Amino acid sequence: MRPRRSVLAVPGSSTKMIEKAKGLPADAVFLDLEDAVAPAAKADARANVIAGLNSPGWGDQIRVVRVNDWTTEWTYADVIAVVQGAGANIDAILLPKVTSAAQVIALDLLLTQLEKADGLPVGRIGIEPQIENALGLRNIDEIATAGPRVQTLVFGPADFMASINMRTLVVGEQPEGYDTGDAYHHILMTILLAARAHGLQAIDGPYLQIRDVDAFRRAAGRTAALGFDGKWVLHPSQIDAANEIFRPRQSDYDHAELILDAYEFHTSVAGGARGAVMLGDEMIDEASAKMARVIAAKGRAAGLARTQTFTPPAD
């Protein structure tokens, strides 16, 4: 899948911010019709999103629309309007507050009807379920496997914190009194494991203190260390930090490519058909190659170039 290191949230009610998003280096942009738009502005926001998606100036960003959740009166109208109006320019629909596979299946069926009616390739528009409450986390495996359109699992921290009565108002920071470990670890690992078990990407939610980039780096660094693929950004100042944190370091990327080259050579007949060999002071084997493939793939997707090459040992 294409990288989603930085996922920029853009209110659908702001034509100015939609236009600005086109020139920013975020991997993905989602135009929001949900929390960032007041109820009285929903209809106008749909028109803004359609116009923005259809206007020139977009780069390689993944373009996503977050619709309202199925418990509201706006969901079906959101989906119909944006797909009929700009379906060819939408990569995925972000569905918030998902609690069951049935909600994903309902969106899948509606998208299929719209694609058929409008002559769009059936199945091209992906679905990104957002996990925002305890029930959604409990049902995460069913949600992750609700259909082939599902591309990512997205953590929605603010609503989730409210759903479990977490005692803090600072999204992304540890609640006061929780002085050992990470209060979010179980939630994050559950989302990550479901994503990896079913071949999906895992995306962390936002850090709301947008002026504190150092704190954003700390929060992003924790989920990047676990293995998440990216994080939401709420302000352009967070984009470069997310892109940097969720791509491999150059030294790690170079080392991964060296491991792959060395393993390929040494397991070949010409290299002695050995399964475990030394690369410098390090023993490498099939498990090493598996880990290296992950780092190398992320580095290539992020556009990193090798600075070291493997030289087979002389006979």
KAKA-V498141 format. One record per residue. N is the residue number from 1. RES is the residue in one letter. SS is DSSP state (H for helix, E for strand, - for the rest). PHI is phi as a letter, one per 40 degrees, with the letter a starting at -180 (none if undefined). OMEGA is omega in whole degrees, -180 to 180 (NA if undefined). Layout:
N	RES	SS	PHI	OMEGA
N	RES	SS	PHI	OMEGA
This chain:
1	M	-	none	177
2	R	-	c	-179
3	P	-	c	174
4	R	-	b	-179
5	R	-	c	179
6	S	E	b	-179
7	V	E	b	-174
8	L	E	c	176
9	A	E	c	-178
10	V	E	b	179
11	P	E	c	179
12	G	-	c	180
13	S	-	c	-176
14	S	-	b	177
15	T	H	c	179
16	K	H	c	-179
17	M	H	c	176
18	I	H	c	-180
19	E	H	c	-179
20	K	H	c	-177
21	A	H	c	-177
22	K	-	c	-176
23	G	-	c	-177
24	L	-	c	-173
25	P	-	c	176
26	A	-	c	177
27	D	-	c	-178
28	A	E	b	177
29	V	E	b	171
30	F	E	b	178
31	L	E	c	-167
32	D	E	c	172
33	L	-	b	-175
34	E	-	c	-170
35	D	-	c	-177
36	A	-	c	-176
37	V	-	b	178
38	A	-	c	-179
39	P	H	d	-178
40	A	H	c	-177
41	A	H	b	-175
42	K	H	c	-177
43	A	H	c	179
44	D	H	c	180
45	A	H	c	177
46	R	H	d	180
47	A	H	c	178
48	N	H	c	-179
49	V	H	c	180
50	I	H	c	180
51	A	H	c	-180
52	G	H	c	179
53	L	H	c	-177
54	N	H	c	-179
55	S	-	c	-178
56	P	-	c	174
57	G	-	h	178
58	W	-	c	176
59	G	-	c	-178
60	D	-	c	-177
61	Q	-	c	167
62	I	E	c	-176
63	R	E	b	-173
64	V	E	b	173
65	V	E	b	173
66	R	E	c	177
67	V	E	c	175
68	N	-	c	-175
69	D	-	c	-171
70	W	-	c	179
71	T	-	c	180
72	T	-	c	177
73	E	-	c	-172
74	W	-	b	-168
75	T	H	d	-174
76	Y	H	c	180
77	A	H	c	176
78	D	H	d	-175
79	V	H	c	-179
80	I	H	c	-177
81	A	H	c	-173
82	V	H	c	179
83	V	H	c	176
84	Q	H	c	-176
85	G	H	c	-174
86	A	H	a	-175
87	G	H	d	-179
88	A	H	c	-177
89	N	H	b	178
90	I	-	b	177
91	D	-	c	-178
92	A	E	a	172
93	I	E	b	176
94	L	E	c	-177
95	L	E	b	-176
96	P	-	c	171
97	K	-	f	180
98	V	-	c	180
99	T	-	b	-178
100	S	-	a	176
101	A	H	c	-178
102	A	H	d	-180
103	Q	H	c	177
104	V	H	c	180
105	I	H	c	179
106	A	H	c	178
107	L	H	c	178
108	D	H	d	-180
109	L	H	c	180
110	L	H	c	178
111	L	H	c	180
112	T	H	c	178
113	Q	H	c	-179
114	L	H	c	179
115	E	H	c	178
116	K	H	c	-177
117	A	H	c	-175
118	D	H	b	177
119	G	-	g	178
120	L	-	c	177
121	P	-	d	-176
122	V	-	c	178
123	G	-	g	-177
124	R	-	c	-179
125	I	-	c	-178
126	G	E	c	177
127	I	E	b	178
128	E	E	b	178
129	P	E	c	178
130	Q	E	b	-178
131	I	E	c	-171
132	E	-	b	178
133	N	-	a	-174
134	A	H	c	-178
135	L	H	c	178
136	G	H	c	179
137	L	H	c	178
138	R	H	c	-176
139	N	-	b	-168
140	I	H	c	-180
141	D	H	c	176
142	E	H	c	177
143	I	H	c	-178
144	A	H	c	-177
145	T	-	b	-176
146	A	-	c	179
147	G	-	i	-177
148	P	-	c	178
149	R	-	c	-175
150	V	E	c	-177
151	Q	E	b	-176
152	T	E	a	166
153	L	E	b	-173
154	V	E	b	177
155	F	E	c	175
156	G	-	b	-169
157	P	H	c	-173
158	A	H	c	179
159	D	H	c	180
160	F	H	c	179
161	M	H	d	178
162	A	H	c	-175
163	S	H	c	-180
164	I	-	b	179
165	N	-	g	178
166	M	-	c	-171
167	R	-	c	175
168	T	-	a	175
169	L	-	b	-178
170	V	-	b	-176
171	V	-	c	177
172	G	-	g	179
173	E	-	b	-180
174	Q	-	c	178
175	P	-	c	180
176	E	-	d	-178
177	G	-	g	177
178	Y	-	c	-169
179	D	-	b	179
180	T	-	b	178
181	G	-	g	-176
182	D	-	b	-177
183	A	-	c	-177
184	Y	-	c	-169
185	H	H	d	-179
186	H	H	c	-180
187	I	H	c	-177
188	L	H	c	-179
189	M	H	c	178
190	T	H	c	177
191	I	H	c	-178
192	L	H	c	-179
193	L	H	c	177
194	A	H	c	179
195	A	H	c	-177
196	R	H	c	180
197	A	H	c	-174
198	H	-	b	173
199	G	-	g	-178
200	L	-	b	171
201	Q	E	c	178
202	A	E	b	-175
203	I	E	b	177
204	D	E	c	-180
205	G	-	c	-170
206	P	-	c	168
207	Y	-	b	-166
208	L	-	c	179
209	Q	-	c	-166
210	I	-	c	-180
211	R	-	c	-178
212	D	-	c	-176
213	V	H	c	178
214	D	H	c	178
215	A	H	c	175
216	F	H	d	179
217	R	H	c	179
218	R	H	c	-179
219	A	H	c	179
220	A	H	c	-180
221	G	H	c	179
222	R	H	c	-178
223	T	H	c	175
224	A	H	c	179
225	A	H	c	178
226	L	H	c	-178
227	G	-	h	177
228	F	-	c	-176
229	D	-	c	-178
230	G	E	a	-176
231	K	E	a	174
232	W	E	c	172
233	V	E	b	-177
234	L	-	b	-177
235	H	-	a	-180
236	P	H	d	-179
237	S	H	c	-179
238	Q	H	c	-172
239	I	H	c	-178
240	D	H	c	179
241	A	H	c	179
242	A	H	c	180
243	N	H	c	180
244	E	H	c	-173
245	I	H	c	-176
246	F	-	c	169
247	R	-	b	-180
248	P	-	c	170
249	R	-	c	-178
250	Q	H	d	-178
251	S	H	c	179
252	D	H	c	179
253	Y	H	c	178
254	D	H	d	-179
255	H	H	c	178
256	A	H	c	179
257	E	H	c	177
258	L	H	c	178
259	I	H	c	-179
260	L	H	c	179
261	D	H	c	-179
262	A	H	c	-179
263	Y	H	c	178
264	E	H	c	-179
265	F	H	c	-173
266	H	H	c	177
267	T	H	c	178
268	S	-	c	177
269	V	-	c	-180
270	A	-	c	-178
271	G	-	c	177
272	G	-	h	178
273	A	-	f	-180
274	R	-	b	-178
275	G	-	c	179
276	A	-	b	-176
277	V	E	a	178
278	M	E	c	170
279	L	E	b	-171
280	G	-	g	179
281	D	-	c	-174
282	E	E	b	173
283	M	E	c	178
284	I	E	b	177
285	D	-	a	-177
286	E	H	c	178
287	A	H	c	177
288	S	H	c	-180
289	A	H	c	179
290	K	H	c	179
291	M	H	c	-179
292	A	H	c	180
293	R	H	c	179
294	V	H	c	-179
295	I	H	c	-179
296	A	H	c	-180
297	A	H	c	179
298	K	H	c	178
299	G	H	c	179
300	R	H	c	180
301	A	H	c	180
302	A	-	c	177
303	G	-	g	179
304	L	-	c	177
305	A	-	b	-179
306	R	-	c	174
307	T	-	b	177
308	Q	-	b	178
309	T	-	b	180
310	F	-	c	176
311	T	-	b	179
312	P	-	d	180
313	P	-	c	178
314	A	-	c	178
315	D	-	c	NA
